[in-house]
Every structure is written in structure tokens, then in C-alpha cells.
Amino acid sequence: MDTALTLNHFLFVSGVLFAIGLAGVLIRRNIIVIFMCLELMLSAANLTLVAFSRFNVNDAGQPDYHGHVLLFFIITVAAAEVAVGLAIIVALFRTKQTADVSKIDTMKL
């Protein structure tokens, strides 16, 4: 029995992770959970990039690592997003005293 992982396996897991993240963004009302679901969607995109990069071989038969390089840029942007996003969430929670997005109706603090 051949149990080698193929590109389809990685794409399926990535699609499931992205779907879970998208469902969390659309359904949940807690701003922290929405933020975590957005990060889950970014992780699914990263998994797809690495999978395509790993299974795309160059002329010498070696994996093409361009997707891995792009992954590091995405991780850097995600880290900056976390810092700024959590600061905004903390500021909103301090002023509105709630983490429910349906109760936050204005952008004024």
C-alpha cells in the first residue's frame, strides 16, 4: 500500500483549514475569534504555497524554493498584523467594554 503524501493531500488540508477560517469569520461575533480565524486562513495559504513549491521541481530535479521565500514574507506581514490588530482590539475593548463586533457600530473611540 502506497502511503506517500501527494500534492492533493496538502491542498485538501489547506482547503479545509481555509474553509474553517472563513466560516469562523462569517459566523462568529467575538473579535478575538475572528482575528484567530483570519490567521488560520493565512496559515492555509502558507501551506498551499509550501506544497506547490515542494512539488514543483526544477531542471535538476530539486524542489523550487520560491514559495518558501514568499512564505517568510507572509509570516513577517502576519506578525506585524498581529501586533497592530491586537493593539486595535485592546483599544476597542477598553473604550466599548465588549468584544462583540455587532455592538461596535462606529469607528470613533
C-alpha positions as CSV (number, residue, x, y, z in Angstrom):
1,M,0.0,0.0,0.0
2,D,1.4,3.4,-1.1
3,T,1.1,5.9,1.7
4,A,3.1,8.7,0.2
5,L,1.7,12.2,0.6
6,T,0.8,13.9,-2.7
7,L,0.0,17.5,-3.6
8,N,-3.7,16.7,-3.4
9,H,-3.4,15.7,0.3
10,F,-1.8,19.1,1.2
11,L,-4.3,21.0,-0.9
12,F,-7.2,19.2,0.8
13,V,-5.9,20.0,4.3
14,S,-5.2,23.6,3.2
15,G,-8.8,23.9,1.8
16,V,-10.3,22.5,5.0
17,L,-8.3,25.0,7.1
18,F,-9.3,27.9,4.9
19,A,-12.9,26.8,5.0
20,I,-12.9,26.6,8.8
21,G,-11.3,30.0,9.0
22,L,-13.8,31.5,6.6
23,A,-16.7,30.0,8.4
24,G,-15.3,31.4,11.7
25,V,-15.0,34.9,10.2
26,L,-18.5,34.8,8.8
27,I,-20.3,33.2,11.8
28,R,-18.6,34.2,15.0
29,R,-19.2,37.6,16.7
30,N,-16.2,37.7,19.0
31,I,-13.5,39.9,17.6
32,I,-10.7,37.7,19.1
33,V,-12.1,34.6,17.4
34,I,-12.5,36.4,14.1
35,F,-8.9,37.5,14.4
36,M,-7.7,33.9,15.1
37,C,-9.8,32.7,12.1
38,L,-8.1,35.2,9.8
39,E,-4.7,33.9,11.0
40,L,-5.9,30.4,10.2
41,M,-6.8,31.5,6.7
42,L,-3.2,32.9,6.3
43,S,-1.8,29.6,7.5
44,A,-3.8,27.7,5.0
45,A,-2.4,30.0,2.2
46,N,1.1,29.4,3.6
47,L,0.5,25.6,3.5
48,T,-0.6,25.9,-0.2
49,L,2.5,27.9,-1.1
50,V,4.9,25.5,0.5
51,A,3.1,22.5,-1.0
52,F,3.2,23.9,-4.5
53,S,6.8,24.9,-4.0
54,R,7.8,21.5,-2.8
55,F,6.1,19.6,-5.6
56,N,7.4,21.9,-8.3
57,V,10.8,20.6,-9.3
58,N,13.4,22.4,-11.4
59,D,15.5,21.0,-14.2
60,A,18.0,19.4,-11.8
61,G,15.2,17.5,-10.0
62,Q,15.4,19.7,-6.9
63,P,12.4,21.4,-5.3
64,D,11.8,25.0,-6.3
65,Y,12.0,27.1,-3.2
66,H,10.4,30.3,-4.4
67,G,7.3,29.5,-2.4
68,H,9.3,29.1,0.7
69,V,10.8,32.6,0.3
70,L,7.3,34.1,-0.2
71,L,6.2,32.2,2.9
72,F,8.7,34.1,5.0
73,F,7.4,37.5,3.7
74,I,3.8,36.4,4.6
75,I,4.9,35.3,8.1
76,T,6.6,38.7,8.6
77,V,3.5,40.6,7.5
78,A,1.3,38.3,9.7
79,A,3.5,39.1,12.7
80,A,3.1,42.9,12.1
81,E,-0.7,42.3,11.6
82,V,-0.9,40.6,14.9
83,A,0.9,43.4,16.7
84,V,-1.3,46.1,15.2
85,G,-4.5,44.1,15.3
86,L,-4.2,43.2,18.9
87,A,-3.5,46.8,19.8
88,I,-6.7,47.9,17.9
89,I,-8.7,45.1,19.7
90,V,-7.4,46.1,23.1
91,A,-8.2,49.8,22.4
92,L,-11.7,48.9,21.2
93,F,-12.3,46.7,24.3
94,R,-11.1,49.5,26.6
95,T,-13.5,52.0,25.1
96,K,-16.5,49.8,24.3
97,Q,-16.2,47.3,27.1
98,T,-17.2,44.5,24.7
99,A,-15.6,42.1,22.2
100,D,-18.8,41.6,20.3
101,V,-18.5,43.0,16.8
102,S,-22.2,43.7,16.5
103,K,-22.0,46.1,19.4
104,I,-19.2,48.1,17.8
105,D,-21.1,50.4,15.4
106,T,-18.7,53.4,15.0
107,M,-15.0,53.9,14.4
108,K,-14.8,56.7,16.9
109,L,-13.1,55.9,20.2
